[in-house]
Amino acid sequence: MKRIVFFLGILLMAGNVWAQKYAVVDSEKILEALPEYTVAQEQISKLQEQYTQKLQKEYDLLEHMFQKYQNDKNTLNSQQRKIREQQIIDREKEVKELQEQYFGQEGAMAKASMAIFQPVQDKLQQAINYVAQVHGYSLVLDVSSGMGIVHYASVIDISNLVIERLHLVK
């Protein structure tokens, strides 16, 4: 009797697992359909170009400083050479720190990207949650990264439903 109850319990749990619905989305496809995402990409590109230009100017000045030292090196005494070499080393450190401030993990570009893209990502997540809830999906996987997903049937791709939802919410 206990075996029968145990077997029925397992069948009920297995039935619940099979009854769950799942879907996939391609977040890259969805984001490309959003004008806000394109605007955000353009903003980041402009900011990156500005920082790159500033940094390039600093590297050019550093190169000029080094070239001047190379030209003057023969006319300098040992104390003057050490001072100039230290100035170049210090300046190089400053430029590298500036590069880290702009492009490091905690730099200006990372913070700007987060600030600019976060509202778009939040909007995407809300649309995915809405579509999943309305259509009863228990699991939604993002196939845009391609990692771990070897194959999926296109009938479970709800990317177009999410895009429709995003266009309705504006």
DSSP file (Angstrom, degrees, kcal/mol; ACC not computed):
  #  RESIDUE AA STRUCTURE BP1 BP2  ACC     N-H-->O    O-->H-N    N-H-->O    O-->H-N    TCO  KAPPA ALPHA  PHI   PSI    X-CA   Y-CA   Z-CA
    1    1 A M     >        0   0    0      0, 0.0     4,-2.2     0, 0.0     5,-0.2   0.000 360.0 360.0 360.0 -43.9    0.0    0.0    0.0
    2    2 A K  H  >  +     0   0    0      1,-0.2     4,-2.6     2,-0.2     5,-0.2   0.879 360.0  54.1 -61.8 -36.3    2.8    2.4    0.9
    3    3 A R  H  > S+     0   0    0      2,-0.2     4,-2.7     1,-0.2    -1,-0.2   0.892 107.4  49.7 -65.4 -38.8    4.4    1.6   -2.5
    4    4 A I  H  > S+     0   0    0      2,-0.2     4,-2.5     1,-0.2    -2,-0.2   0.928 112.3  46.7 -66.5 -44.9    1.3    2.5   -4.3
    5    5 A V  H  X S+     0   0    0     -4,-2.2     4,-2.3     2,-0.2    -2,-0.2   0.912 114.1  48.7 -62.8 -43.0    0.9    5.8   -2.5
    6    6 A F  H  X S+     0   0    0     -4,-2.6     4,-2.1    -5,-0.2    -2,-0.2   0.920 112.1  48.8 -62.5 -44.1    4.6    6.6   -3.1
    7    7 A F  H  X S+     0   0    0     -4,-2.7     4,-2.2     1,-0.2    -2,-0.2   0.897 111.5  49.1 -64.0 -41.6    4.3    5.7   -6.8
    8    8 A L  H  X S+     0   0    0     -4,-2.5     4,-2.3     2,-0.2    -1,-0.2   0.889 109.2  53.4 -65.4 -39.0    1.2    7.9   -7.2
    9    9 A G  H  X S+     0   0    0     -4,-2.3     4,-2.2     1,-0.2    -2,-0.2   0.908 109.3  48.3 -61.3 -42.1    3.0   10.8   -5.4
   10   10 A I  H  X S+     0   0    0     -4,-2.1     4,-2.7     1,-0.2    -2,-0.2   0.907 110.2  51.8 -65.8 -41.5    5.8   10.5   -7.9
   11   11 A L  H  X S+     0   0    0     -4,-2.2     4,-2.2     2,-0.2    -2,-0.2   0.897 109.4  50.0 -62.7 -39.8    3.5   10.4  -10.8
   12   12 A L  H  X S+     0   0    0     -4,-2.3     4,-1.8     2,-0.2    -1,-0.2   0.917 112.6  46.5 -65.0 -43.2    1.7   13.6   -9.6
   13   13 A M  H  X S+     0   0    0     -4,-2.2     4,-1.9     1,-0.2    -2,-0.2   0.913 112.5  50.1 -65.6 -41.6    5.0   15.4   -9.2
   14   14 A A  H  X S+     0   0    0     -4,-2.7     4,-2.2     1,-0.2    -1,-0.2   0.878 107.7  54.6 -64.9 -36.8    6.2   14.3  -12.6
   15   15 A G  H  X S+     0   0    0     -4,-2.2     4,-1.5     1,-0.2    -1,-0.2   0.893 106.8  51.1 -62.9 -39.7    2.9   15.5  -14.1
   16   16 A N  H  X S+     0   0    0     -4,-1.8     4,-0.6     2,-0.2    -1,-0.2   0.883 109.2  50.6 -64.9 -38.4    3.5   18.9  -12.6
   17   17 A V  H >< S+     0   0    0     -4,-1.9     3,-0.9     1,-0.2    -2,-0.2   0.923 112.1  46.5 -65.5 -43.5    7.0   19.1  -14.1
   18   18 A W  H 3< S+     0   0    0     -4,-2.2    -1,-0.2     1,-0.2    -2,-0.2   0.773 106.7  60.0 -69.9 -24.9    5.8   18.1  -17.5
   19   19 A A  H 3< S+     0   0    0     -4,-1.5    -1,-0.2    -5,-0.2    -2,-0.2   0.635  81.1 105.0 -79.6 -13.6    2.9   20.6  -17.3
   20   20 A Q    <<  -     0   0    0     -3,-0.9     2,-0.3    -4,-0.6   117,-0.1  -0.429  64.7-139.4 -70.9 141.8    5.3   23.6  -16.9
   21   21 A K  E     -a  137   0A   0    115,-0.6   117,-3.0    -2,-0.1   118,-1.2  -0.773  20.4-175.7-102.0 147.0    5.7   25.8  -19.9
   22   22 A Y  E     +a  139   0A   0     -2,-0.3     2,-0.3   115,-0.2   118,-0.2  -0.950   3.6 178.8-139.2 159.7    8.9   27.3  -21.0
   23   23 A A  E     -a  140   0A   0    116,-2.3   118,-2.4    -2,-0.3     2,-0.3  -0.922  18.1-130.4-150.3 171.6   10.1   29.7  -23.7
   24   24 A V  E     -ab 141 157A   0    132,-2.7   134,-2.9    -2,-0.3   135,-0.3  -0.934  13.7-165.3-127.6 154.5   13.1   31.4  -25.1
   25   25 A V  E     -a  142   0A   0    116,-2.7   118,-2.9    -2,-0.3     2,-0.7  -0.956  18.9-140.4-132.3 155.1   13.9   35.0  -26.0
   26   26 A D     >  -     0   0    0     -2,-0.3     4,-2.1   116,-0.2     3,-0.3  -0.888  17.6-172.0-113.0  96.0   16.6   36.6  -28.1
   27   27 A S  H  > S+     0   0    0     -2,-0.7     4,-2.9     1,-0.2     5,-0.2   0.820  82.9  56.9 -63.9 -31.2   17.4   39.8  -26.1
   28   28 A E  H  > S+     0   0    0      2,-0.2     4,-2.2     1,-0.2    -1,-0.2   0.933 108.2  47.2 -63.7 -44.2   19.7   41.1  -28.8
   29   29 A K  H  > S+     0   0    0     -3,-0.3     4,-0.8     2,-0.2    -2,-0.2   0.904 114.4  47.6 -61.5 -42.6   16.9   40.9  -31.4
   30   30 A I  H >< S+     0   0    0     -4,-2.1     3,-0.8     1,-0.2     4,-0.3   0.936 111.6  49.0 -66.5 -46.7   14.5   42.6  -29.0
   31   31 A L  H >< S+     0   0    0     -4,-2.9     3,-1.6     1,-0.3     6,-0.3   0.879 106.1  56.9 -62.7 -38.1   17.0   45.4  -28.1
   32   32 A E  H 3< S+     0   0    0     -4,-2.2    -1,-0.3     1,-0.3    -2,-0.2   0.756 102.3  57.2 -64.5 -23.0   17.8   46.1  -31.7
   33   33 A A  T << S+     0   0    0     -3,-0.8    -1,-0.3    -4,-0.8    -2,-0.2   0.532  91.5  87.6 -83.5  -6.6   14.0   46.7  -32.2
   34   34 A L    X>  -     0   0    0     -3,-1.6     4,-1.4    -4,-0.3     3,-0.5  -0.831  64.3-155.7 -98.4 123.4   14.0   49.4  -29.6
   35   35 A P  H 3> S+     0   0    0      0, 0.0     4,-2.3     0, 0.0     5,-0.2   0.844  95.4  61.9 -62.0 -32.5   14.8   53.0  -30.6
   36   36 A E  H 3> S+     0   0    0      1,-0.2     4,-2.3     2,-0.2     5,-0.1   0.854 101.4  52.4 -61.4 -34.8   15.9   53.7  -27.0
   37   37 A Y  H <> S+     0   0    0     -3,-0.5     4,-2.5    -6,-0.3    -1,-0.2   0.906 108.5  49.3 -68.8 -41.8   18.6   51.1  -27.3
   38   38 A T  H  X S+     0   0    0     -4,-1.4     4,-2.1    -7,-0.2    -2,-0.2   0.912 112.1  48.8 -62.8 -42.9   20.0   52.7  -30.5
   39   39 A V  H  X S+     0   0    0     -4,-2.3     4,-2.3     2,-0.2    -2,-0.2   0.911 111.1  50.4 -62.3 -43.1   20.0   56.1  -28.9
   40   40 A A  H  X S+     0   0    0     -4,-2.3     4,-2.3     1,-0.2    -2,-0.2   0.906 109.1  51.0 -62.9 -42.4   21.8   54.7  -25.8
   41   41 A Q  H  X S+     0   0    0     -4,-2.5     4,-2.4     1,-0.2    -1,-0.2   0.904 110.1  50.0 -61.8 -41.0   24.4   53.0  -28.0
   42   42 A E  H  X S+     0   0    0     -4,-2.1     4,-2.4     2,-0.2    -2,-0.2   0.903 109.5  51.2 -64.8 -41.0   25.0   56.3  -29.8
   43   43 A Q  H  X S+     0   0    0     -4,-2.3     4,-2.3     1,-0.2    -2,-0.2   0.924 111.7  46.9 -61.3 -44.6   25.4   58.2  -26.5
   44   44 A I  H  X S+     0   0    0     -4,-2.3     4,-2.7     2,-0.2    -2,-0.2   0.897 110.8  52.3 -65.4 -40.7   27.9   55.6  -25.3
   45   45 A S  H  X S+     0   0    0     -4,-2.4     4,-2.3     2,-0.2    -1,-0.2   0.916 110.5  47.8 -62.0 -43.0   29.8   55.8  -28.6
   46   46 A K  H  X S+     0   0    0     -4,-2.4     4,-2.3     2,-0.2    -2,-0.2   0.926 113.2  47.8 -63.7 -44.4   30.0   59.6  -28.4
   47   47 A L  H  X S+     0   0    0     -4,-2.3     4,-2.4     1,-0.2     5,-0.2   0.907 111.2  50.7 -63.2 -42.2   31.2   59.5  -24.8
   48   48 A Q  H  X S+     0   0    0     -4,-2.7     4,-2.5     1,-0.2    -1,-0.2   0.906 109.6  50.9 -62.5 -41.3   33.8   56.8  -25.6
   49   49 A E  H  X S+     0   0    0     -4,-2.3     4,-2.4     2,-0.2    -2,-0.2   0.904 109.6  50.8 -63.0 -41.7   35.1   58.9  -28.5
   50   50 A Q  H  X S+     0   0    0     -4,-2.3     4,-2.3     2,-0.2    -2,-0.2   0.942 113.2  44.4 -61.4 -48.2   35.4   62.0  -26.2
   51   51 A Y  H  X S+     0   0    0     -4,-2.4     4,-2.5     1,-0.2    -2,-0.2   0.886 112.4  52.6 -65.3 -38.3   37.4   60.0  -23.6
   52   52 A T  H  X S+     0   0    0     -4,-2.5     4,-2.5    -5,-0.2    -1,-0.2   0.911 109.7  48.6 -63.8 -42.5   39.5   58.4  -26.2
   53   53 A Q  H  X S+     0   0    0     -4,-2.4     4,-2.1     2,-0.2    -2,-0.2   0.926 112.0  48.6 -64.2 -44.6   40.4   61.8  -27.7
   54   54 A K  H  X S+     0   0    0     -4,-2.3     4,-1.8     1,-0.2    -2,-0.2   0.925 113.8  46.9 -59.9 -44.4   41.3   63.2  -24.3
   55   55 A L  H  X S+     0   0    0     -4,-2.5     4,-2.4     1,-0.2    -1,-0.2   0.889 108.9  54.0 -66.3 -39.6   43.4   60.2  -23.5
   56   56 A Q  H  X S+     0   0    0     -4,-2.5     4,-2.5     1,-0.2    -1,-0.2   0.891 106.2  53.1 -63.0 -38.7   45.1   60.4  -26.9
   57   57 A K  H  X S+     0   0    0     -4,-2.1     4,-2.4     2,-0.2    -1,-0.2   0.912 109.3  49.3 -61.0 -42.2   46.1   64.0  -26.2
   58   58 A E  H  X S+     0   0    0     -4,-1.8     4,-2.2     2,-0.2    -2,-0.2   0.906 111.4  48.0 -64.7 -41.8   47.6   63.0  -22.9
   59   59 A Y  H  X S+     0   0    0     -4,-2.4     4,-2.5     2,-0.2    -1,-0.2   0.879 110.5  52.6 -66.5 -36.5   49.6   60.2  -24.5
   60   60 A D  H  X S+     0   0    0     -4,-2.5     4,-2.5     2,-0.2    -2,-0.2   0.914 109.8  48.4 -63.9 -42.4   50.7   62.6  -27.3
   61   61 A L  H  X S+     0   0    0     -4,-2.4     4,-2.5     2,-0.2    -2,-0.2   0.898 111.3  50.3 -63.8 -40.3   52.0   65.0  -24.6
   62   62 A L  H  X S+     0   0    0     -4,-2.2     4,-2.3     2,-0.2    -2,-0.2   0.917 110.7  49.3 -63.0 -43.6   53.8   62.2  -22.8
   63   63 A E  H  X S+     0   0    0     -4,-2.5     4,-2.8     2,-0.2    -2,-0.2   0.907 110.9  50.0 -62.2 -41.8   55.4   61.1  -26.1
   64   64 A H  H  X S+     0   0    0     -4,-2.5     4,-2.6     2,-0.2    -2,-0.2   0.914 109.5  51.5 -62.4 -42.6   56.5   64.7  -26.7
   65   65 A M  H  X S+     0   0    0     -4,-2.5     4,-2.0     1,-0.2    -2,-0.2   0.905 112.0  46.7 -60.3 -42.6   57.9   64.9  -23.2
   66   66 A F  H  X S+     0   0    0     -4,-2.3     4,-2.6     2,-0.2    -2,-0.2   0.911 111.6  50.3 -67.5 -43.4   59.9   61.7  -23.9
   67   67 A Q  H  X S+     0   0    0     -4,-2.8     4,-2.4     2,-0.2    -2,-0.2   0.907 109.7  51.2 -62.1 -41.6   61.1   62.9  -27.3
   68   68 A K  H  X S+     0   0    0     -4,-2.6     4,-2.2     1,-0.2    -1,-0.2   0.914 110.1  49.6 -61.9 -42.2   62.3   66.2  -25.8
   69   69 A Y  H  X S+     0   0    0     -4,-2.0     4,-1.6     1,-0.2    -2,-0.2   0.927 109.3  51.8 -62.0 -44.0   64.1   64.3  -23.1
   70   70 A Q  H  < S+     0   0    0     -4,-2.6     4,-0.4     1,-0.2    -2,-0.2   0.900 112.2  46.3 -59.3 -41.3   65.8   62.0  -25.7
   71   71 A N  H  < S+     0   0    0     -4,-2.4     3,-0.3     1,-0.2    -1,-0.2   0.857 120.0  38.8 -69.2 -35.0   66.9   65.1  -27.7
   72   72 A D  H >X S+     0   0    0     -4,-2.2     3,-1.5    -5,-0.2     4,-0.7   0.561  88.2  97.1 -91.8  -9.2   68.2   66.9  -24.6
   73   73 A K  G >< S+     0   0    0     -4,-1.6     3,-0.9     1,-0.3    -1,-0.2   0.838  80.2  53.3 -54.7 -40.9   69.7   63.9  -22.8
   74   74 A N  G 34 S+     0   0    0     -4,-0.4    -1,-0.3    -3,-0.3    -2,-0.1   0.761 109.8  48.7 -69.0 -23.3   73.3   64.4  -24.0
   75   75 A T  G <4 S+     0   0    0     -3,-1.5     2,-0.3    -4,-0.1    -1,-0.2   0.519  96.7  88.7 -93.6  -5.6   73.3   68.0  -22.7
   76   76 A L  S << S-     0   0    0     -3,-0.9     2,-0.1    -4,-0.7     0, 0.0  -0.673  73.4-128.6 -95.0 146.5   72.0   67.1  -19.3
   77   77 A N     >  -     0   0    0     -2,-0.3     4,-2.4     1,-0.1     5,-0.2  -0.341  38.3 -94.6 -81.0 174.5   74.0   66.1  -16.3
   78   78 A S  H  > S+     0   0    0      1,-0.2     4,-2.1     2,-0.2     5,-0.2   0.865 124.6  50.7 -62.9 -38.0   73.2   63.0  -14.3
   79   79 A Q  H  > S+     0   0    0      2,-0.2     4,-2.1     1,-0.2    -1,-0.2   0.921 111.3  48.0 -64.7 -44.5   71.1   64.8  -11.8
   80   80 A Q  H  > S+     0   0    0      1,-0.2     4,-2.5     2,-0.2    -2,-0.2   0.884 110.3  52.7 -64.9 -38.7   69.0   66.6  -14.5
   81   81 A R  H  X S+     0   0    0     -4,-2.4     4,-2.9     2,-0.2     5,-0.2   0.928 108.9  49.3 -61.9 -45.1   68.5   63.3  -16.3
   82   82 A K  H  X S+     0   0    0     -4,-2.1     4,-2.4     1,-0.2    -2,-0.2   0.907 111.5  49.4 -61.6 -41.8   67.2   61.6  -13.2
   83   83 A I  H  X S+     0   0    0     -4,-2.1     4,-2.2     2,-0.2    -2,-0.2   0.939 114.0  44.6 -62.9 -47.0   64.8   64.5  -12.6
   84   84 A R  H  X S+     0   0    0     -4,-2.5     4,-2.2     2,-0.2    -2,-0.2   0.893 112.6  51.4 -66.4 -39.8   63.5   64.4  -16.1
   85   85 A E  H  X S+     0   0    0     -4,-2.9     4,-2.5     1,-0.2    -1,-0.2   0.911 110.7  49.0 -63.0 -41.6   63.2   60.6  -16.1
   86   86 A Q  H  X S+     0   0    0     -4,-2.4     4,-2.9    -5,-0.2    -2,-0.2   0.891 108.9  53.2 -65.5 -38.4   61.2   60.7  -12.9
   87   87 A Q  H  X S+     0   0    0     -4,-2.2     4,-2.4     2,-0.2    -2,-0.2   0.907 110.5  47.4 -61.4 -41.8   59.0   63.4  -14.4
   88   88 A I  H  X S+     0   0    0     -4,-2.2     4,-2.5     2,-0.2    -2,-0.2   0.923 112.7  48.4 -65.4 -44.5   58.3   61.2  -17.4
   89   89 A I  H  X S+     0   0    0     -4,-2.5     4,-2.1     2,-0.2    -2,-0.2   0.922 113.1  47.8 -62.4 -44.3   57.6   58.2  -15.1
   90   90 A D  H  X S+     0   0    0     -4,-2.9     4,-2.2     1,-0.2    -1,-0.2   0.914 112.4  49.0 -62.6 -42.7   55.3   60.2  -12.9
   91   91 A R  H  X S+     0   0    0     -4,-2.4     4,-2.3     1,-0.2    -1,-0.2   0.888 108.8  52.9 -65.4 -38.6   53.5   61.6  -15.9
   92   92 A E  H  X S+     0   0    0     -4,-2.5     4,-2.3     1,-0.2    -1,-0.2   0.902 108.5  50.7 -63.0 -40.7   53.1   58.1  -17.4
   93   93 A K  H  X S+     0   0    0     -4,-2.1     4,-2.4     2,-0.2    -2,-0.2   0.911 109.5  51.1 -61.7 -42.5   51.5   56.9  -14.1
   94   94 A E  H  X S+     0   0    0     -4,-2.2     4,-2.3     1,-0.2    -2,-0.2   0.906 110.3  48.5 -61.5 -42.3   49.1   59.9  -14.2
   95   95 A V  H  X S+     0   0    0     -4,-2.3     4,-2.3     2,-0.2    -1,-0.2   0.901 111.4  49.5 -67.1 -40.2   48.0   59.1  -17.8
   96   96 A K  H  X S+     0   0    0     -4,-2.3     4,-2.1     2,-0.2    -1,-0.2   0.879 110.6  50.7 -65.7 -37.0   47.5   55.4  -16.9
   97   97 A E  H  X S+     0   0    0     -4,-2.4     4,-2.3     2,-0.2    -2,-0.2   0.897 109.4  51.0 -65.4 -39.4   45.4   56.4  -13.9
   98   98 A L  H  X S+     0   0    0     -4,-2.3     4,-2.0     2,-0.2    -2,-0.2   0.909 108.4  51.8 -63.0 -41.6   43.4   58.7  -16.1
   99   99 A Q  H  X S+     0   0    0     -4,-2.3     4,-3.4     1,-0.2     5,-0.3   0.908 110.2  48.9 -60.8 -41.7   42.9   55.8  -18.5
  100  100 A E  H  X S+     0   0    0     -4,-2.1     4,-1.9     1,-0.2    -2,-0.2   0.880 108.5  53.9 -65.3 -37.8   41.7   53.6  -15.6
  101  101 A Q  H  < S+     0   0    0     -4,-2.3     7,-3.2     2,-0.2    -1,-0.2   0.863 118.7  35.2 -63.9 -35.2   39.3   56.5  -14.5
  102  102 A Y  H  < S+     0   0    0     -4,-2.0     7,-2.7     5,-0.3     8,-0.3   0.931 136.0  15.9 -82.4 -49.6   37.8   56.5  -18.0
  103  103 A F  H  < S+     0   0    0     -4,-3.4    -3,-0.2    -5,-0.2    -2,-0.2   0.339  93.8 111.9-116.3   5.4   37.8   52.9  -19.1
  104  104 A G  S >< S-     0   0    0     -4,-1.9     3,-1.6    -5,-0.3     6,-0.5  -0.152  84.4 -95.0 -73.1 174.2   38.4   50.8  -15.9
  105  105 A Q  T 3  S+     0   0    0      1,-0.3    -1,-0.1     5,-0.1    -4,-0.1   0.829 130.7  32.0 -60.1 -33.5   35.8   48.5  -14.4
  106  106 A E  T 3  S+     0   0    0     -6,-0.2    -1,-0.3     4,-0.1    -2,-0.1   0.141 103.2 121.5-106.3  16.9   34.7   51.3  -12.0
  107  107 A G  S <> S-     0   0    0     -3,-1.6     4,-2.3    -7,-0.1    -5,-0.3  -0.052  81.0 -92.8 -79.6 179.5   35.5   54.0  -14.5
  108  108 A A  H  > S+     0   0    0     -7,-3.2     4,-2.7     1,-0.2     5,-0.2   0.860 122.6  52.8 -61.0 -39.5   33.4   56.7  -16.1
  109  109 A M  H  > S+     0   0    0     -7,-2.7     4,-2.7     2,-0.2    -1,-0.2   0.915 109.5  48.2 -66.1 -41.6   32.5   54.6  -19.1
  110  110 A A  H  > S+     0   0    0     -6,-0.5     4,-2.1    -8,-0.3    -2,-0.2   0.918 114.6  45.8 -63.9 -43.0   31.3   51.7  -17.0
  111  111 A K  H  X S+     0   0    0     -4,-2.3     4,-2.5     2,-0.2    -2,-0.2   0.905 113.9  48.5 -67.1 -41.3   29.2   54.0  -14.8
  112  112 A A  H  X S+     0   0    0     -4,-2.7     4,-2.7     2,-0.2     5,-0.3   0.912 110.7  51.1 -65.6 -41.9   27.8   55.8  -17.8
  113  113 A S  H  X S+     0   0    0     -4,-2.7     4,-2.9     1,-0.2     5,-0.3   0.921 111.4  48.1 -60.5 -43.8   26.9   52.5  -19.6
  114  114 A M  H  X S+     0   0    0     -4,-2.1     4,-2.0    -5,-0.2    -2,-0.2   0.937 114.1  45.9 -62.3 -46.4   25.1   51.3  -16.5
  115  115 A A  H  < S+     0   0    0     -4,-2.5    -2,-0.2     1,-0.2    -1,-0.2   0.880 118.9  41.1 -65.6 -38.2   23.2   54.6  -16.1
  116  116 A I  H  < S+     0   0    0     -4,-2.7     4,-0.5    -5,-0.2    -2,-0.2   0.905 122.5  36.9 -79.0 -42.1   22.2   54.8  -19.8
  117  117 A F  H  X S+     0   0    0     -4,-2.9     4,-2.7    -5,-0.3     5,-0.2   0.717  97.7  79.2 -86.2 -21.1   21.4   51.1  -20.4
  118  118 A Q  H  X S+     0   0    0     -4,-2.0     4,-2.8    -5,-0.3     5,-0.2   0.905  92.6  49.5 -58.2 -45.5   19.8   50.2  -17.1
  119  119 A P  H  > S+     0   0    0      0, 0.0     4,-2.1     0, 0.0    -1,-0.2   0.892 112.9  48.4 -61.2 -36.4   16.4   51.8  -17.9
  120  120 A V  H  > S+     0   0    0     -4,-0.5     4,-2.3     2,-0.2    -2,-0.2   0.919 112.9  47.4 -67.8 -43.1   16.3   49.9  -21.3
  121  121 A Q  H  X S+     0   0    0     -4,-2.7     4,-2.6     2,-0.2    -1,-0.2   0.885 111.3  51.1 -65.8 -38.0   17.2   46.7  -19.6
  122  122 A D  H  X S+     0   0    0     -4,-2.8     4,-2.5    -5,-0.2    -1,-0.2   0.915 110.1  49.6 -63.3 -42.5   14.6   47.2  -16.9
  123  123 A K  H  X S+     0   0    0     -4,-2.1     4,-2.0    -5,-0.2    -2,-0.2   0.906 111.3  49.4 -62.9 -42.3   12.0   47.9  -19.6
  124  124 A L  H  X S+     0   0    0     -4,-2.3     4,-2.5     2,-0.2    -2,-0.2   0.932 111.2  49.1 -61.7 -46.6   13.0   44.7  -21.4
  125  125 A Q  H  X S+     0   0    0     -4,-2.6     4,-2.7     1,-0.2    -2,-0.2   0.893 109.9  51.2 -62.9 -39.9   12.8   42.6  -18.2
  126  126 A Q  H  X S+     0   0    0     -4,-2.5     4,-2.4     2,-0.2    -1,-0.2   0.902 110.7  48.8 -63.5 -40.4    9.4   44.0  -17.3
  127  127 A A  H  X S+     0   0    0     -4,-2.0     4,-2.6     2,-0.2     5,-0.2   0.908 111.9  48.5 -67.2 -41.3    8.1   43.1  -20.8
  128  128 A I  H  X S+     0   0    0     -4,-2.5     4,-2.6     1,-0.2     5,-0.2   0.934 112.3  49.1 -63.2 -44.8    9.5   39.6  -20.6
  129  129 A N  H  X S+     0   0    0     -4,-2.7     4,-2.4     2,-0.2    -2,-0.2   0.909 111.8  49.5 -59.8 -42.7    8.0   39.1  -17.1
  130  130 A Y  H  X S+     0   0    0     -4,-2.4     4,-2.9     2,-0.2     5,-0.2   0.948 113.1  44.7 -62.6 -50.2    4.6   40.4  -18.4
  131  131 A V  H  X S+     0   0    0     -4,-2.6     4,-2.3     1,-0.2     6,-0.2   0.908 114.0  50.5 -62.8 -41.9    4.6   38.1  -21.4
  132  132 A A  H  X>S+     0   0    0     -4,-2.6     5,-2.7    -5,-0.2     4,-0.6   0.906 113.8  44.9 -62.6 -41.4    5.7   35.1  -19.3
  133  133 A Q  H ><5S+     0   0    0     -4,-2.4     3,-0.6    -5,-0.2    -2,-0.2   0.932 113.6  48.3 -69.2 -45.6    3.0   35.8  -16.8
  134  134 A V  H 3<5S+     0   0    0     -4,-2.9    -2,-0.2     1,-0.2    -1,-0.2   0.881 119.5  38.7 -62.6 -38.7    0.2   36.3  -19.3
  135  135 A H  H 3<5S-     0   0    0     -4,-2.3    -1,-0.2    -5,-0.2    -2,-0.2   0.418 112.7-115.9 -96.6   1.8    1.1   33.2  -21.3
  136  136 A G  T <<5 +     0   0    0     -4,-0.6  -115,-0.6    -3,-0.6     2,-0.4   0.817  51.5 165.3  74.9  32.3    1.9   31.1  -18.2
  137  137 A Y  E   < -a   21   0A   0     -5,-2.7    -1,-0.2    -6,-0.2  -115,-0.2  -0.702  22.5-170.6 -84.7 130.1    5.6   30.4  -18.8
  138  138 A S  E    S+     0   0A   0   -117,-3.0     2,-0.4    -2,-0.4  -116,-0.2   0.732  76.0  28.5 -86.1 -25.4    7.5   29.1  -15.8
  139  139 A L  E     -a   22   0A   0   -118,-1.2  -116,-2.3    -7,-0.1     2,-0.4  -0.997  59.7-175.1-142.7 131.6   10.9   29.5  -17.4
  140  140 A V  E     -a   23   0A   0     -2,-0.4     2,-0.4  -118,-0.2  -116,-0.2  -0.989  12.1-163.4-128.6 122.9   12.2   31.9  -20.0
  141  141 A L  E     -a   24   0A   0   -118,-2.4  -116,-2.7    -2,-0.4     2,-0.6  -0.818  16.5-133.1-105.9 144.0   15.7   31.5  -21.3
  142  142 A D  E     -a   25   0A   0     -2,-0.4     3,-0.3  -118,-0.2  -116,-0.2  -0.867  19.3-176.6 -95.8 119.7   17.8   34.1  -23.2
  143  143 A V        +     0   0    0   -118,-2.9     3,-0.4    -2,-0.6  -117,-0.2   0.386  59.0  96.0 -96.0   2.8   19.4   32.5  -26.3
  144  144 A S  S    S+     0   0    0   -119,-0.5    -1,-0.2     1,-0.2  -118,-0.1   0.843  82.8  51.0 -65.9 -32.5   21.3   35.6  -27.4
  145  145 A S  S    S-     0   0    0     -3,-0.3    -1,-0.2     2,-0.1    -2,-0.1   0.796  92.5-147.8 -75.4 -26.5   24.5   34.6  -25.7
  146  146 A G        +     0   0    0     -3,-0.4     2,-0.6     1,-0.2     3,-0.1   0.422  48.9 138.2  76.9  -3.3   24.5   31.1  -27.3
  147  147 A M  S    S-     0   0    0      1,-0.2    -1,-0.2     3,-0.0    -2,-0.1  -0.655  77.1  -6.4 -80.9 120.9   26.1   29.6  -24.2
  148  148 A G  S    S+     0   0    0     -2,-0.6     2,-0.8     1,-0.2    -1,-0.2   0.161 105.0 106.5  87.3 -20.1   24.6   26.3  -23.3
  149  149 A I        +     0   0    0      1,-0.2    -1,-0.2    -3,-0.1     3,-0.1  -0.841  34.5 166.2 -95.9 112.8   21.7   26.4  -25.8
  150  150 A V        -     0   0    0     -2,-0.8     2,-0.3     1,-0.4    -1,-0.2   0.818  66.2  -5.1 -93.7 -36.8   22.5   23.9  -28.5
  151  151 A H        +     0   0    0      2,-0.0    -1,-0.4     0, 0.0     2,-0.3  -0.988  57.6 173.5-156.8 146.3   19.1   23.8  -30.1
  152  152 A Y        -     0   0    0     -2,-0.3     2,-0.3    -3,-0.1     5,-0.0  -0.977  35.6-110.8-151.8 150.6   15.6   25.1  -29.6
  153  153 A A    >   -     0   0    0     -2,-0.3     3,-2.0     1,-0.1     4,-0.2  -0.648  24.3-132.2 -81.3 135.0   12.4   25.0  -31.6
  154  154 A S  G >  S+     0   0    0     -2,-0.3     3,-1.4     1,-0.3    -1,-0.1   0.688  99.5  75.3 -62.7 -17.5   11.4   28.4  -33.0
  155  155 A V  G 3  S+     0   0    0      1,-0.3    -1,-0.3     3,-0.0    -2,-0.0   0.720  93.8  51.7 -68.8 -18.5    7.8   27.8  -31.7
  156  156 A I  G <  S+     0   0    0     -3,-2.0  -132,-2.7  -133,-0.1     2,-0.7   0.405  82.5 109.2 -96.8   3.6    8.9   28.5  -28.2
  157  157 A D  B <   +b   24   0A   0     -3,-1.4     3,-0.3  -134,-0.2  -132,-0.2  -0.711  40.3 177.0 -81.6 116.4   10.6   31.8  -29.1
  158  158 A I     >  +     0   0    0   -134,-2.9     4,-2.0    -2,-0.7     3,-0.2   0.132  43.8 114.8-105.3  18.8    8.6   34.6  -27.6
  159  159 A S  H  > S+     0   0    0   -135,-0.3     4,-2.5     1,-0.2     5,-0.2   0.898  76.4  51.4 -57.0 -42.9   10.9   37.5  -28.7
  160  160 A N  H  > S+     0   0    0     -3,-0.3     4,-2.5     1,-0.2    -1,-0.2   0.869 107.6  52.6 -65.5 -35.3    8.2   38.9  -31.1
  161  161 A L  H  > S+     0   0    0     -3,-0.2     4,-2.3     2,-0.2    -1,-0.2   0.896 110.3  48.5 -64.5 -39.0    5.6   38.9  -28.3
  162  162 A V  H  X S+     0   0    0     -4,-2.0     4,-2.5     2,-0.2    -2,-0.2   0.914 110.5  50.7 -67.1 -42.3    8.0   40.8  -26.1
  163  163 A I  H  X S+     0   0    0     -4,-2.5     4,-2.1     2,-0.2    -2,-0.2   0.923 110.4  49.8 -60.6 -44.5    8.7   43.3  -28.9
  164  164 A E  H  X S+     0   0    0     -4,-2.5     4,-1.6     1,-0.2    -1,-0.2   0.922 110.7  50.1 -58.9 -44.1    5.0   43.8  -29.4
  165  165 A R  H  X S+     0   0    0     -4,-2.3     4,-1.9     1,-0.2    -2,-0.2   0.906 109.3  51.3 -62.3 -42.2    4.6   44.4  -25.6
  166  166 A L  H  X S+     0   0    0     -4,-2.5     4,-1.0     1,-0.2    -1,-0.2   0.876 109.6  49.8 -63.8 -38.2    7.4   47.0  -25.6
  167  167 A H  H  < S+     0   0    0     -4,-2.1    -1,-0.2     1,-0.2    -2,-0.2   0.790 111.7  49.4 -72.5 -26.4    5.9   48.9  -28.5
  168  168 A L  H  < S+     0   0    0     -4,-1.6    -2,-0.2    -5,-0.2    -1,-0.2   0.832 105.9  56.6 -77.5 -32.7    2.5   48.9  -26.7
  169  169 A V  H  <        0   0    0     -4,-1.9    -2,-0.2     1,-0.2    -1,-0.2   0.770 360.0 360.0 -74.5 -27.5    3.9   50.1  -23.4
  170  170 A K     <        0   0    0     -4,-1.0    -1,-0.2     0, 0.0    -2,-0.1   0.548 360.0 360.0 -35.6 360.0    5.5   53.3  -24.8
